[in-house]
Amino acid sequence: MDNQRQTIQQQSKRCRLVLFPLPLQGHINPMIQLANILHHKGFNISIIHTKYNLPNLSKYPHFTLHLIPDGLSETEASTTDIPLLLKLLNEKCVKPFLDCLARLLSDDADDPIACIITDAVWYFTQAVADNLKIRRIVLRTSSVGSLLAFAALPLLQDMGYLSWKDSEMDTPVVEFPPMKIKDIPTIKTSNSEGPYQIISNMVEQTKKASGLIFNTFKELEESELDKLQEQFLLPTFAIGPFHKYFSASSSSLWTQDRTSISWLDTQAPRSVIYVSFGSVAEMREEKLIEVAWGLANSAQPFLWVVRPGLVNGSEWLEILPKELLEAISRRGYIVKWAPQQEVLSHPATGCFWTHSGWNSTLESICEGVPMICSPFFGDQMVDSRYVNDIWKVGIKLEKGLERFEIESAIRKLMVGKEGEDMRKNIMCLKEKIDLCLKPCGSSYRSLDNLVDFISSFRPPV
Ligand code: UDX
């Protein structure tokens, strides 16, 4: 590091950053990881968090936590309509967030606040930042490719792509390769404004920010980053994968069942399929049964995370028929929530059947574990297409959750030649990750640029 940069970065030690995670697991994890990275770079960190979905942050005594009321009623807080929840949060948190930030700013003489860093989905925070004359940097917790797809929705709508029939779902979106119509990141909601208003707010308010941080790395999404630069016209920092800077994260909203690791210890190397569909996906009862039969018939050992609530209205496994539970118990181990990063880095794990949430996708690439993809909504549709068609590190289940396709994909990936090729491809990406985080690597340099950028906001005191 040259002297001038070192001096600027030392001055940054006196600056405080205020971070505001979106209170959903897939957004909390990367924001807390980012907070840790920036703290390590010398910034003081304040976290503003809603009371809703507050994770246990006791492992982070170096952060100052400010809780704000979110105004959600009990019914609102328990909704499974995520777009509706996000709309409500963006309306109800305006005043509490504004009050909290104004208080912090009025009190920052000895510890100046350089900027706020908020999740892209907290679109209301741009107006608050403008109002209080503080810069806002956005963290987009998903892939660059999926943000481009979200930004293209109005165009795709104008071209008629959002009203195609079921029989046309495999038609390519020629303007947006490699996407097919079924990959367009749609979201179902009962929100009266429809699903696209939230997405459009997120995109438009992100464009007004001072900078944009991604949990990705240049070698993975180089052409997408170039396209984004043309469309968004703001400094962009691809500094991921965040979770590789420090050991496994502990901002989990649920207790991670560590017996998964002792069970994996008893299994042969690279023999286990790890199955998890993240923190918000939901499926119908008959689909859970298809998943279970697919796994039972695959003749491979598996570790399956069945999150309570995965099937709306069910407690846990009671909906699986007895004979199926018996078939499963011969080879499988089921938990409610797992220490996912440790599971993926365990030598027994050979494949990850995932919903293609961005954290899961990156965590799998980092450990060189090829994937089977069953996207449910939104960015997952795009990420799974990239896994299958561009990076060629996994198989997307094109028919949805159907036992014969599941069995066949597992066989292809675990024992077939295709699986061997995908393993090679993913190991190649894993090596690129190891390099991008080393001094002079792309993420390492981008992080230094981000630190310089933030440090330039406030004159040294
Ligand atoms: C949500 C969206 O669904 C996703 O599409 C978007 O990219 C981010 O927000 P989620 O469904 O929770 O996220 O998926 P994902 O992004 O994969 O994040 C899940 C996180 O929970 C990961 O960091 C994973 O390691 C962790 N996890 C998951 C566990 O710790 N234990 C588990 O059993 C499962």
Residues whose N, C-alpha, C, O or C-beta is under 5 A from the ligand:
A	BS01	UDX	Q25 G26 H27 N29 S142 S276 F277 G278 S279 V280 V305 W337 A338 P339 Q340 Q341 S356 G357 W358 N359 S360 D379 Q380
